[in-house]
Amino acid sequence: MRLHRFFIEEHLRNKKDFTLYDTDIIHQLKDVFRLRQGDQLILLDNTGFEYIAEIVVLAKGKGEIKIIDTSAALNIPEKEVWLFASLIKKDNYEWILEKCTELGVSHFVPMLSDRTEKKDLNIERAHKIIKEASEQSGRGVMPTIHDVRDFKDALTHAQEQNMKFLAFHVGGEHFDKEKVLNRKSTLEKSLGIPQEKNAYGIFVGPEGGWSDKEVNLFKEHGVLVYSLGKQVLRTETAAIAISSILLL
């Protein structure tokens, strides 16, 4: 039987036992999964390791846990994908967080662009969605949710990360995966990014698409602009589609 997986905030490296105070996890252990003394689970501390653990005691508000074995987490994406997606309606953006976490996106950077209607994001709720999707999909590390940034700030931030950049727009160049992943943009050449660098920044626009000003800014900054086809895709569809293409 597959062991239940839980991400916790406490670092467990070199520990043999510890006390768990996370009330959400304790509720799941006791009341949802009906685990008891002697049952095993997998704990992850987001450092690239996973820990087979055994329940010693489950009490109200805390649990005594014993670490049985430690190993390197296996399910860590080979590509580091940063998803710079414009904010959209709450449920739709949360769908992006859940599904792109399952696919293996490493960083989410919510953006405010010229045609963005939604202006804020509940980061705490976003973190919870990412955590649950990471546990469900068997990820070895959780992706990071960053604070909301405006378009120019996000573009500058992306350039500081030393990665390949791809923007998606209905009027862009046809996206050919093999060509694109082996092609260097003018920005990458100027930054001296090595060909083997396996990190990608993906820019996906809002429901109304990128403005002409934003498309021109991409070009000025050497960011390659592509299209996923003739159809006009919703933001969440485009984000999930390109994440699938890059990561699966």
N, C-alpha and C positions, 0 to 999 in steps of 0.2 A: 504493500500500500504506500502511495506517495505521502511523504511527510509534509505537514503544513509548514509554510515558510513565513517568517516575520522579520521585517526590518526594525531594528531598535537603534536608539540614539547612542547608547553606551558602547564604547569600544571594548571588545572581548578578547583581544589578542593576549595570549599567555595567562588567561584567567581559567580557573578550574570550576569556580562556582560564583554566582552573583544573585542579587535580589532584584527581581523585576517589579517596577512600580507603575508601568504603563497600564492604566486602567482599561483602555480600549483593547489591548492585547489580552489582558487577563479575562475580560468579558468574553472575548472570542474563544479563548481556551476553555473556560468553564461552561459557558452558557450556549455557545454556538456549536463548537466542535466536541463538547462533552469530554475533554481530555481530563485525565486523572493522574494521580501519583504513579510514576513509572512509565508513563507515555512519553514518546519522543517527538521532537519537532526540530526544525532547522531555523537557526537565528542568523541574521546577517547584520553587520555593522557598517556597511557601505565602504569598506576598506579593501574589497576584493577577496575577502575570505568568507567562508560559511562554516557554521558550527553546528554539529549534531548535538543536541542538548536533551536532557531528561528532566522531567518535572519531579521535584522532591516534595514540595508542598505548594498547594494553591489555596490561598486564604483571601479574605475580603481585602481588596486593594493592593495585594502584593503576591508574588510567587517566588519560591526558592528554586533556583535552577542549577543543574549540574552540567558542565561541559564535558562531553564524552570524546569528541573528535573534532579536529580542525583541518580544513583543506582549502585550497585555492578555489575560488568560485569559477565555474566553467563557463557560465552563460554571460560573457562580457562581449559586447559588439566589437567586431574587428575594425569598423569604421566609426569615427567620432563625428556624429552629425549634430550640428547646431540648427535648430529650427526657429527662424525669425518670422513669426506669423503675426499678421495684423489682428488686433482684437476684433472678435465678432460676437454674436449673441452668446450668452452664458452657456447654454446647453451645447451649442455647436463647438465652442472653444474647448469645453470640457471633453467633448468627444475626441478632439484632436489630441489632448493630453493623454487620454486613456489609450487610444489606438496606437499613437506614435510611441508611447512608452512600450507597449507590447512589441512593436516592430524593432525597437532598439535605438531610438533617438537619445542622445546624451545630454543635450541642453535645450531648454525651451526659453526663448526670449520674446515675450509678448510685446507688440509694437503699437504705437499710435501713428497712423499715416494720414494723408490728406483726406481720404474718404472713409476713415474709421468712424463709426457711429457709437460703438461701445467704448467707454473711456477708462474703465477700471477693471481690476481683476482681484478676486479674493485669493491672495497668495496662500493663505493657510488651507483653504479648501482645495486649491490646485495641488498643493503638496500632498494632501490626503489621497486625492485621486491617483496621483503618480505612484504613491507608496503602494496602494492596493493593486494597481495594475502591474507594478513590478513584482509583487508577491505572487499574484495569480499567474503571471507569465514565466516565472522562474528566473528572473534576472538576477545576476550576481551583484550588480550595483544599481542604485537608483539614479535616474537622470536628475539634473538640477533645474529648478524653475527660478528664473531670474526676475528681477523687478521690471515693471513696465517701463519701456523707453520710447522716446519719440523716434521717428524714422531716421533723422540725421545722426542722432546719438547712437542708435543701433548699428547704423552703417559704420560709424567710426569704431565702435566697440568690436564689430566683426573683424575689421581690418587689423585690430590689435591681437587677434587670436592666431594669426599665421596659418591660414587655411585656404582651400579653394572656395570660390564664391559662385553661387548660381542663383539667379533670380528668375521667376516664372511669371510670364505675361502673355496674354492672348496674341499679341502681335510679335512675339519673340521668334528667334531662330528655332527650327525643328530640333527637338531634343533627341540625340542619338547617344545612348548611354556609353557605349564603348569609346566613341570619339570624344565625348565630353570629359570623361574621367581621365583620359590621357592627354588632354589639351591644357595648355597653360594660358591664362588670361594675361593681359598686359600688367595687371596688378601683381599677379604671382611672379612674373618675370622681374618686375621692379623690386619686389620684396625678397627675391631669391628663394622662394619656397621650393624645397626639393621635390622632385617628381614623385618620390615614394611617400610623400606626406599623405596620410590617410584620414584627413579631417575635412569636412565640408560644411559651409554655411549656406543654408537654403532660405531664400526670401520668398514668402508667399503673401500676396496682397489681400486687401479686404474685399467685401462683397461687391463693391463698385469697381474693383481693379485699381492698379496703380495710376496715379495722375501722370500727365506728360512730364511734369517737373521731376517727379520721382524716377521715371524711366530715364530721363536725361542725366540725373544724378548717378544712377547706376553706371551709365556709359562713361561719364566723366571720371568715376572712381575705378574704372576697369572691371566692373562686375559684369559677367556674361549673362545675357538675357535670353531665356528660352521659352518655348511654348510646348505644352503637353498635348497639343492637337487642336483641331478646328473647333471643338466643342468648348463652350464657356463653362469652366468647372467652378463649383462652389469652393470657398476657401478651405473648408475641412476636407473636401474630396481631393483637392490639389495637394494639400499637406500630406495626407495619408498615401496618395499615389506616389509622390516623389520619394517619400520615406521608404516605401516598399521597394521601389526600383533600386535605390541605393543600398538598402540593407538586407534584402532577401536574396 
